[in-house]
Amino acid sequence: MEKITKEVYLKWYEDMLFWRKFEDKLAAVYIQQKVRGFLHLYNGQEAVLAGALHAMDLTKDRMITAYRNHVQPIGMGVDPKKVMAELYGKVTGTSKGMGGSMHIFSKEHRFYGGHGIVGGQIPLGAGLAFADKYFKRDAVTLCYMGDGAVRQGSLHESFNLAMLWQLPVVFVCENNGYAMGTSVARTSHSTEIWKLGLGYEMPCGPVDGMDPVTVAKEMSKAIERARSGGGPTFLEMKTYRYRGHSMSDAQHYRTKEEVEEYKKIDPISQVLATIKENKYATDAQIKEIDTRVKKLVSECEKFAEESDYPPINQLYDMVYDQEDYPFVQHKI
């Protein structure tokens, strides 16, 4: 793993702060009904992504996740303006406005969604890894899921085949405690989710998902194991989301006091504390970062606001591509 330097900490702070503010802006425009449908925000879980990106090789490694998927493609290199536009349903979005919140996608940057079916991405992540092994591409796939998805049968089928074929995949459970709104303790006999890997003799373990340093170290080990032919790993990132499952979640299942306790170990605050403690940046330099982040979020909002909605013919263009079907003649 590359050394975690002053520059890494400063990048982490700026990236994570931007992701947080990006999601906060989406929450604000959702209330204004500029973003429709469901909206699942990542606030509190930023260290999981920051640490993983540090361990990945972004020139070839892949990522696939569930529907809490706005900031991951940004971390992988997708233009955040296009992500914001996609959430607005605009033609300048990552999928021309046809995917929306739960289906951000970028083949160019090796981000394969964004999947609305709970656990649906797990076998697809194993499939991406199978393709990489088959074509000898020396790439590793990071396949994310929530704690609610681990009760799906597709996880066990994927774990079995991934071990049988020694696929270059890292399965990552982002355990934020409540799935859609029910605690792990009420849905699972074992609350130590990482132990599911033991039944398949898969290397597995728990990770402090609020600390990007710990995440980076454990992800690096898993990625290198996969890249060197050692097969899959299952990591349980113990994290927390400060907002509800989605914007429609009233959060009656937890107390405000619990949320405030977790905010004491906020990943952004932890990174900022390290920066200040080691004098990696002055107060003025930190303020410059904050200003840049605020400016970029505003630019994303402006881009999405000013972009056009897709033309009606796009509905047909995105569905039909059949030479002997003359009834729909539109083409993109």
N, C-alpha and C positions, 0 to 999 in steps of 0.2 A: 504494500500500500504506500502511496505517496505520503510524505511527511505532512503532518498537519501544522502548517506554519501560520505566521501572522497574516499572510495574504489569504489563506484559507478561512481563517476566522472572520476576516473582514468581508469576504465573499459570502460566507454563510449568513452573516448578519444582514447584508444587503438583500440577498436572495430571499431569506425567510421573512424579512420585514415586508418585502414586496409581495410575496405570496399572501401574507396575512392581510395587507391593505387591499390587495386585488379582490380577495374574498369578501372583505368588509364592504367594498364598493358594490359587489354583486348583490350582497344582502340589501343594500340601500336601494338599488335600482329594481330589485325584485319587488320590494314593497310598493314601488311606483308602477308596478306591472309592466316594466320594460323588458324584463326577463320572465318568461312564463314556464308553466309546468313545475317539475320538481327541481329543487336546488339543494345539493348536499355540499356543505362547506368543510374545509380542511383545518380550520383554526385549532391550533394546539398540537397538531401532528406533524409539523414542519420538519422536525429533526429526523424523522424517518426518511424523508426524501433527501434532505441535505446530506446526510451521512451516506446514503446509498449512492448518490451521484458522485461523491468523492471516490468511492470504491470501484465504480464502473469504468469501462472503456466506451465512451460515448460515440466512438467511430464505428462500433460494431455490435455492442450489447443492446438488448431489447428490453422493453417494459410493457406489461399489460396489467390492468387493474379493474376494479369495479366502477361504480358510478360516482365516487368521490374523487373526481379525476381532472380538475381544472388546472392545478398548478404543476402536476407531474410533466405534462408535455412542455410547459414553459421551461422547466428545469432541463428537459432533454434538448431544448434548442428551438422550439416552436415560437414564432412571434406572438407575444402576449396580446397584441392588438387583434390578431386573427382569432385567438381563443375567446376574447371578449365579444367579438363580432358573432362568433358561432353561438354564444349564449344568448345573444340578442336575436338570433335567427336571421342574420343578415348574409347576403351573398358573398361578402368578403371573408366569411368565417372559414374555419379549417375544413368543413365539409359543405361549403356553400350554403350554410344555414339550415341544412337538412338533418343534422345530428342533434344539436342542442346540448344541454347541460350534461347529460349522462353518456354522451357518445362522442367525446373529443377523440380525434384520430389523426395520426401523421405517419404514413409509411416512410416518408423521407427521413424523419428523425427517429424511426424505429419505435414509435409509441403506438401500440396496437389497441387502444381503447381502455377505458370507457365502455362498460357492459352493464346493462340494466337488469339482466337476469341474475339473481343471487347465486353466486358460485359458477356461473356460466363461463367465466374467463379462465377457470382453473384447468380444465382439459385443453383449452386453446393455448394456454401458456406452455403446457407440456408438449403440445403439437409444434409450437414454434421451436422449442428446444430440440425436438425430434428432427425437424427439418435442418437445423443447423448441424446436428451430428451427422445426418445422412449426407449432406453436401460438404462436410468437413470445413465449416466456416469459422471455427475457432471463436464463436460468439456464445454468450451466456444470456439466458432470459430470466428476468426478475418477474415473478408472477405474484401479484398482491391479491389479498382477499380480506374481508372483515371477519370479526369473530363470529358473526351470525352465519357466515357461509360455510364454516367448518363442519356444520351438521349436514351438509349436502353429500349425497352418495358419490357425486362426481369427484369430490376431493379424494376419497379413498381409492377410487378407480385410477385416478391420475397418479397418486402416490405409488400405487402398486406397479404400474407400467414404467414410471420414471425410475424406480429402483431396478426393475427387471432389465431395462434397457440402458441404465446408467446415463440418463439424459442430463445435459448441461443446463439445469434449471435451479433457481433458488425460489422456493415457495415462502412467501412472507405473509403472516397474519398480522394485520394492524388491529390489535386488540384494544379498542377504546372503551371496553367495558360493558356496552349496552346494546350492541347490534342495532336493531331499529328502535328499540325502546325497552328491551328486557335484558336484565343482567345475565352474565354467563352462568352465575350460580343457580339461576332458575331454569336454565335450559340444558345444562350439561352436568353429568355426574362428576366429571373431573374439570376443575377450573384451570388447571395447568394445560393450556391448549397445546403447547409445544410437544407434550408427551405423546400426541397422536403419531408423531414420526417414529416412535419407538416400535410400534407394531409392524413397521415395514423395515426395521433396522436402518432407518434413514438418519444421518447426523442431524441433530436438532437441539434447540435450547431457547431459553428466554433471553430477551435483550431489553435494556432500558431504552425505550423508544422516545424518551424526552431529552436524550443527550446525543447530539450528532457524532461526538467522538466515539462513543461506545457503538453506535450504529455502524459507523464507518469501519471500525476494526472487525466487527463480527461479519459484516457484509463482505469485507475484503477476503476473509478466510473462506467464506462460502463460495464466492465467485471464483477464487483461485482453485478451489477444490473442483468445481464444475468445469473450469477451463482446462484443467490438467487431466480430465478423464475420470475424476473421482466420483462423479454422479451428483445427485441432488442433495439439497439441504432444506430443512424446514425451520424457520426462525419465527418466534412469537415476539413481535414488537409491542411491549407494554406501554401504551400511549393513552391519550385522553383527548376528547374533542370538547371544546368550550361551548360550541353551539349545539343545537339539537341534531337529530339524525338528518332532518331536512328542515327547510324554513317553515313547514307546517307542523312541526313537532312542538307540543306544549311543554314537554320535559317534566311531566308529573312524577316520573320514576326516580328523580334525584333531587337533592336539595341545592339551593344556591350556595350554601356553606361548603358543600363538597366541591363545587366548581371553583370557588375561591381558593380552597386548599391546593388544588392542582395548579392554579395560576401562580402559586409560589415557586413552582418548578417549571415555569414557562420556558420552552427551549430558546426562544429569542432573548429572554432576559438572562438566561444562563450564558449564552454566547456573548452578549453585551458586557456582562460582569467580567468575563475572562479578558475581553478586549481592554476594559478599563483597568483591571488589576495588573495586567502586563504592559500597560501603556502602549498598546498597539495603535491607538489613535487618540487624538486630542478631542475635546468636546466640540471644537469647531469642525473637525473632520467628520465626527459622528453626525453632526447637524447637517453637513453637506450630503451625507448618505441619505438621511431622512428626507431632505429636500428633493434629491434625485428620485427617490421612490415615489413620493407624492406626485411629482411631475409626470412620471411614467404612467402611473395609474390614471391620471387625468387625460393623458394622451390616448390611452386605451379606451376610456369612456367616450372621448370625442370621436375617435375613429369609428367605434360601434354605432354611436348616435347618428353620424353623418353618412354611414354606409346605406346602400339600398337593400330593400327586401328582395328575395329572389323573384325573377319573372315567373308567371304562372306556368309557362311551358316547361320550366325546369322540373316540375312534378312528373311530367311524362318522360323527359329526357333521362331522368335518374332511374327510371323503372324499365323502360322498353329499349332494347337494342336487338332487334330481330329483323333480318332482311326480308322474310316472307310475311311480315305483319305490316301492311300498308296503311293501317288506319291512324297511326300516330307518326307524323312525319317530322316532328321537331328534333333538332339535334343541338347539343351544346357546342 
